[in-house]
């Protein structure tokens, strides 16, 4: 039982770090207007959120 709780705790920490990193990246996109810049360069989006939506 303790092992399952430890694994759950590790997964929770990992997801928390990934969520924080994603939030920081989105913040940088909006702060520097990277979405509009990428739109002008006609770069293709492969995964995730459309840069134009930022």
C-alpha positions in Angstrom: 0.0 0.0 0.0 2.8 2.4 0.8 4.4 1.8 -2.5 1.3 2.7 -4.4 1.0 5.9 -2.3 4.7 6.8 -3.1 4.1 6.2 -6.8 1.0 8.4 -6.7 3.0 11.1 -4.9 5.8 11.0 -7.5 3.2 11.2 -10.4 1.5 14.1 -8.7 4.8 16.0 -8.3 5.7 15.3 -12.0 2.4 16.6 -13.2 2.7 19.7 -11.1 6.1 20.5 -12.6 4.8 19.9 -16.1 1.8 22.1 -15.5 4.0 24.9 -14.1 6.4 24.7 -17.1 3.5 24.8 -19.5 2.1 27.9 -17.8 5.5 29.6 -17.9 5.9 28.9 -21.6 2.4 30.3 -22.4 3.3 33.4 -20.3 6.4 34.0 -22.4 4.5 33.6 -25.6 2.0 36.2 -24.5 4.5 38.6 -23.0 6.7 38.7 -26.1 4.0 38.3 -28.7 5.5 35.1 -30.1 2.1 33.9 -31.4 1.8 36.8 -33.8 5.4 36.5 -34.8 5.1 32.8 -35.6 1.9 33.6 -37.6 3.7 36.1 -39.8 6.5 33.5 -40.4 3.9 31.0 -41.6 5.3 28.2 -39.4 3.1 25.1 -39.1 1.8 24.0 -35.7 2.3 20.3 -35.1 1.0 19.7 -31.5 -0.6 21.6 -28.7 -2.3 25.0 -28.6 -2.3 27.2 -31.7 0.2 30.0 -31.2 -2.2 32.4 -32.8 -4.7 31.8 -30.0 -2.2 33.2 -27.5 
